[in-house]
Amino acid sequence: MPQFAANLSMMYQEYPFLQRFAAAAQDGFKAVEYLFPYEFSAQELRDALDAAGLQQVLFNAPPGDWAAGERGIAALPGREAEFRLGFDQALSYAEVLGNPYIHVMAGIVDAQQDHERCRAVYQRNLAYAALHAARHEKIVLIEPINTRDMPGYFLNMQEDAQQICHEIGVENLQLQFDIYHCQIMQGDVTTRMLEGLRRQEGQIAHIQIAGVPGRQEPSLGELNYPYLFAQLDAAGYAGWVGCEYRPAAGTSAGLDWLRPYLKRD
């Protein structure tokens, strides 16, 4: 049975952030993920995890100026020093929180930029991140993101992400497979997911879910998630499934889709 992690950036927004840990645990979650930890000290977050009995599984490296619309800087020429400082900060948080996965966001690249140069910068930054993460026994993740929600994002297709991992060729650079993004960009989710789980380089290490097209509960929309969860079980997937969706109403009230899985735990 899949293990589900609550995404505290999108879920439980009816609570202040540090109270979301306890709310997630009350609903039966055993783990959490979120976009960024940096507004709080690592120890504050560690205390919230411990008080709720939760495991931290994922957060993102610093993305640049998020409020100004930046969505990562790893593929942006001229920002290499900033990227390295930010990734080192992410590693320091990951050590305190026991967090195994750090997602590195590529960034927004407009059509006028030299995409080959951006790709070269992206690969160098990812190689740096993976090397330093390996020293801490952490895994770097990259994620294709759909162009409807994030126009101009540098990485959109599963095959491109897999090729980048292949070219860098290190074991601790892997994929974050978001079913919502994949369905919007490419479809054929089951085949792409199962193929990604079997790969050696660029293997899927973490999965995220949301309903399509509205990015609400996975029980809403066009995808058959019970079927996809059964496919994960059959494939022997032992990782986490992050619930990265915006609840249609209150978070707890919309968890009917999850409760049958919790009862099997």
C-alpha positions in Angstrom: 0.0 0.0 0.0 1.4 3.5 -0.8 2.6 5.6 2.0 1.1 9.1 1.8 2.8 12.4 2.9 0.8 15.5 3.4 2.0 18.6 1.5 1.8 21.3 4.2 2.2 24.1 1.7 -1.1 23.3 0.0 -3.0 21.4 2.6 -4.2 22.5 6.0 -4.0 26.2 5.1 -6.8 26.8 7.6 -4.0 26.6 10.2 -0.8 28.6 10.8 2.1 26.6 9.3 3.6 25.2 12.4 0.2 23.9 13.5 -0.3 22.0 10.2 2.0 19.2 11.4 -0.3 18.2 14.3 -3.4 18.5 12.0 -1.8 16.1 9.5 -0.9 13.6 12.2 -4.4 13.8 13.6 -5.8 12.8 10.1 -3.5 9.8 10.0 -0.5 11.0 7.9 2.9 9.6 8.9 5.0 12.0 6.9 5.0 15.5 5.5 6.5 17.5 2.7 6.3 21.2 1.7 7.9 23.7 -0.6 10.3 25.5 1.6 11.4 25.4 5.2 13.5 28.6 5.3 11.0 31.0 7.1 11.6 28.9 10.2 14.6 27.6 12.0 15.5 24.0 11.4 15.0 23.4 15.1 11.5 24.8 15.1 10.5 22.5 12.3 12.3 19.5 14.0 10.3 20.2 17.2 7.0 20.3 15.2 7.8 17.0 13.5 8.8 15.3 16.8 5.7 16.6 18.6 3.4 15.2 15.9 5.4 12.0 15.4 6.0 12.7 11.7 8.7 12.1 9.2 10.0 14.8 6.9 10.5 13.5 3.4 10.9 16.4 1.0 11.4 20.1 0.5 12.9 22.3 -2.2 16.2 24.1 -2.4 15.9 27.9 -2.3 14.2 29.0 -5.5 15.4 32.6 -5.9 12.8 35.3 -5.3 9.6 33.3 -5.2 7.4 36.3 -4.4 8.7 38.0 -7.6 7.8 35.0 -9.7 11.1 33.1 -9.7 10.7 29.3 -9.7 14.2 28.1 -9.2 17.6 29.3 -10.4 19.5 26.1 -11.2 19.2 26.7 -15.0 19.8 30.4 -14.9 23.3 31.6 -16.1 25.0 34.0 -13.7 23.3 32.6 -10.6 25.7 29.8 -10.0 27.2 31.2 -6.8 23.7 31.9 -5.4 22.6 28.4 -6.2 25.5 26.8 -4.4 24.9 28.9 -1.3 21.2 28.0 -1.4 21.8 24.3 -1.8 24.3 24.3 1.1 21.6 25.9 3.2 19.1 23.2 2.1 21.6 20.5 3.1 21.9 22.0 6.6 18.2 21.9 7.0 18.0 18.4 5.7 20.5 17.2 8.2 18.5 18.6 11.2 15.1 17.4 9.8 16.2 13.9 8.7 15.0 14.8 5.2 16.2 12.4 2.5 15.1 14.3 -0.7 15.9 17.8 -1.9 14.1 19.0 -5.0 16.1 21.4 -7.1 13.9 23.7 -9.3 15.3 24.6 -12.7 13.7 28.0 -13.1 11.8 30.1 -15.7 13.6 30.5 -19.0 12.2 32.7 -21.7 12.3 32.0 -25.4 15.1 34.6 -26.0 17.6 32.9 -23.7 20.1 30.4 -25.0 18.6 27.1 -23.9 21.7 25.1 -24.6 23.7 27.4 -22.3 20.9 27.1 -19.7 21.0 23.3 -20.0 24.8 23.3 -19.4 24.4 25.5 -16.3 21.6 23.3 -15.1 23.7 20.2 -15.4 26.7 21.8 -13.7 24.6 22.9 -10.8 22.9 19.5 -10.5 26.3 17.8 -10.5 27.5 20.1 -7.7 24.3 19.5 -5.7 24.5 15.7 -6.1 28.1 15.6 -5.1 27.5 17.5 -2.0 24.3 15.7 -1.2 26.1 12.4 -1.4 28.4 13.4 1.4 25.3 13.8 3.6 23.6 10.7 2.2 20.8 12.8 0.6 19.2 12.5 -2.8 18.7 15.3 -5.3 15.4 15.3 -7.2 14.4 17.1 -10.4 10.7 17.3 -11.6 9.1 18.1 -15.0 6.4 20.7 -14.4 3.6 21.6 -16.7 3.6 24.7 -18.8 0.0 25.7 -17.9 0.7 26.2 -14.2 4.2 27.4 -14.7 4.8 28.9 -18.2 8.4 29.0 -19.2 9.6 26.4 -16.7 12.8 24.9 -18.1 12.0 21.2 -17.5 8.6 19.9 -18.8 9.0 16.3 -20.2 9.8 13.1 -18.5 12.3 12.0 -21.2 14.2 15.3 -20.9 14.6 14.8 -17.1 15.7 11.2 -17.6 18.2 12.2 -20.2 19.7 14.9 -17.9 20.1 12.3 -15.2 21.7 9.9 -17.6 24.2 12.5 -18.8 25.2 13.4 -15.3 25.4 9.8 -14.3 25.3 9.8 -10.5 23.1 7.5 -8.4 21.7 10.2 -6.1 20.2 12.3 -8.9 16.7 11.0 -9.4 13.2 11.9 -10.5 10.2 13.4 -8.7 7.3 12.1 -10.7 4.2 14.3 -10.3 1.3 12.5 -11.8 -0.7 15.8 -12.2 2.0 17.4 -14.2 2.7 14.3 -16.3 -1.0 13.9 -17.2 -1.3 17.5 -18.4 1.9 17.5 -20.4 2.1 14.0 -21.8 -0.5 11.6 -20.5 0.1 7.8 -20.6 0.8 8.1 -16.9 0.8 4.4 -16.0 3.4 3.5 -18.6 5.6 6.5 -17.9 5.4 5.8 -14.2 6.2 2.1 -14.4 9.1 2.7 -16.8 10.5 5.4 -14.5 10.4 3.1 -11.6 12.5 0.5 -13.5 15.2 2.8 -14.6 18.7 2.8 -13.1 19.7 6.4 -13.9 17.0 8.9 -13.3 14.8 6.4 -11.4 11.6 7.7 -9.9 12.3 8.2 -6.2 9.3 10.2 -5.1 5.7 10.5 -6.4 3.2 13.3 -6.1 -0.5 13.4 -6.8 -3.4 15.7 -7.4 -6.7 15.6 -9.3 -6.6 16.7 -13.0 -7.5 19.3 -14.2 -8.3 21.2 -11.0 -5.4 20.2 -8.8 -7.8 19.3 -6.0 -8.3 15.9 -4.2 -7.2 12.9 -6.3 -10.7 11.6 -6.1 -11.8 14.6 -8.3 -11.1 14.7 -12.0 -10.2 12.5 -14.9 -7.6 10.1 -13.3 -8.3 6.7 -11.8 -6.0 6.9 -8.7 -7.1 3.6 -7.1 -5.9 1.9 -10.3 -2.6 3.9 -10.2 -2.0 3.0 -6.5 -2.6 -0.6 -7.3 0.0 -0.4 -10.0 2.5 1.1 -7.5 1.9 -1.8 -5.2 2.4 -4.3 -8.0 5.6 -2.6 -8.9 6.9 -2.8 -5.4 7.2 0.9 -4.9 8.2 1.5 -1.3 8.6 5.3 -1.4 6.3 8.1 -0.4 3.4 9.6 -2.3 3.1 13.3 -1.7 -0.4 14.8 -1.6 0.4 18.1 -3.4 -3.1 19.3 -4.0 -5.3 22.2 -3.0 -8.3 20.9 -1.0 -11.7 21.8 -2.5 -13.0 22.7 0.9 -11.4 22.0 4.3 -8.5 19.6 4.2 -9.8 17.0 6.7 -13.3 17.1 5.2 -11.9 16.1 1.8 -9.9 13.0 2.9 -12.5 10.4 2.2 -10.3 9.2 -0.6 -7.5 8.5 1.8 -9.2 6.8 4.7 -9.6 3.3 3.1 -5.8 3.2 2.7 -5.2 4.3 6.3 -7.4 1.5 7.6 -5.1 -1.0 5.9 -2.0 0.4 7.6 
